Amino acid sequence: MNDKLELADDLSLTRMGYGAIQLAGPMAWGPPKDRDKAVAVLREVVELGITHIDTSDYYGPYTVNELIRETLHPYPEGLHIVTKVGARRGPDKSWPAAISRGELVAAVEDNLEHLGLSSLDLVNLRMTDTTAAASIVEPFTVLAELQEQGLIKHLGVSNVSTEQVIAAQQVAPVVSVQNFYNLAMRKDDSLVDFCAEEGIAFVPFFPLGGFRPLQSDTLQQVADGLGHTPLQLAQAWLLQRSPTMLLIPGTSSVEHLRENVAAADIELPAEAVATLNAVGSAEAVAPWARH
């Protein structure tokens, strides 16, 4: 069962969502390698009851949003498309910041056009400077103005500090935070807890990024002991880590998509949670996790 998190009266997102970045070519550049498979994945997302698709116009750029529109528009009732602004793609496939007023307005308008929407359900502001709380105020204010104009329904932030979330909250309500966080990389533990207290969704990216070999060994052994894949276990741990955790694993495979959704049904025993909790700080492997 894929539980939902109610972030607003008009925004109910399945805790296991789908990240569309892998529908683009390598390095999120260009069209999908196999368009038919990409279309099949998007259709399966809807069939599985997922109501949360995470995307951005700078995936491709543009090609992923256009594919989503061509495949799923008119969108099923209850399906929410979440997008990001704050970056653009350079000709060298780089991701330079794009947070000036003109760039943000253009990005929102482009997302609306390429997705075929009159209003975006949720827009996350991607930051590159996470050191200064004040740095988020001006660009977030631009998005808040677009929200007042009806072009955006809800606002979120990405790649931010707790202080930046608090600063953004002084401008307009923040309903989601997207940061690099997983079983091994847990510097945002306090931010995860802050979001839970505030009722803000925390959406981690790179659910398996940053693992060292011994940590991977630990995860593999626990997964073997429970009869699941390491990725499923890593996602199950995230879902149990916080009641406001939402996941957006990306894949270009229908089979992997189904495996990801199945992770939402895994309830980790206390012993497994304790062992996995230690992955972020130690390489302990509990005897029970071995065959």
Residue, then its C-alpha position, 0 to 999 in steps of 0.5 A: m500500500n502506498d500511503k499518502l501525505e496530505l500537505a494541503d486540502d488540494l495536495s495529497l502525495t503518495r509517499m512513494g513517488y516517481g522522479a522523472i530525471q532518468l527519462a532523459g538521456p545520460m546526465a539528464w541531457g537529451p531525449p530518452k534512449d528508448r522512448d517507448k520504454a519511457v512512455a511505458v514507465l509513465r503509464e505504469v506510474v499512473e496504473l500503480g496509483i502514484t500521485h507524485i511525479d517529480t520533474s523539471d524543465y531542465y531535465g533534457p532540457y525540456t524533453v522530459n516535461e514534454l514527454i510527460r505531457e504527451t504521455l499523460h495529458p490530460y492528467p488523471e484526477g489526483l495526479h500532481i506534477v512537482t517541478k523545480v526551478g533555480a537552475r538552467r542547463g549550459p551547453d556543456k551539460s552543466w547546471p548553473a544557478a538561475i535565480s534572478r527574477g527574470e530567470l525564475v519567471a521564465a522558468v515557471e512559464d516554460n514549465l507551464e507550457h511544456l507540461g500543458l498546465s495553467s497552474l503548477d501544483l508545487v514548485n521547488l526553488r533549487m538553491t546553490d548557496t546554502t550558507a546564507a539564510a538571507s540568500i533565499v529570501e529574494p528568489f523565494t519572494v519572486l515565486a511567492e508573487l507568482q503564487e499570488q498570481g495563481l501560476i503556482k499553488h504551493l512552494g517548496v525549497s531544495n538544497v537548503s539549510t534549516e535556516q533557509v527553510i525558516a527564512a523562506q517560511q517568513v515569505a510564504p508557506v513551505v510545504s516541501v524540502q528536497n535535500f541530499y539525504n540517505l542512510a549513509m549521508r545524514k547531515d540533515d538529520s536535524l532538518v528531517d526532524f524539523c520538517a516532521e515537526e512543521g508538517i513539511a514534506f522532506v524529499p531526499f534525493f540520491p537514496l543510495g549516494g555516498f556509501r562506502p564499501l563497508q556500509s554497502d556490505t552492511l546494507q547488503q547483508v541486512a537486505d539478504g537477511l530480510g529477503h529484499t534488495p538493498l535499494q528497497l531496504a534503503q527506501a524502507w528505512l527512509l520511509q520509517r525515518s520520518p512520517t513526512m518523508l516522501l520518496i522520488p526514486g527515478t528509473s527508466s524500467v517498469e520492473h524497477l518502478r514496481e520494485n520501488v513501490a513494493a518498498a513502501d510495504i516493507e516494515l523493518p523490524a527493530e533489529a534491522v532499523a538499529t543496524l541500519n541506523a549505525v551505517g551512518s556512523a559505524e560499520a556494525v553488522a548484526p549477526w541476525a542479518r547474516h545467512 
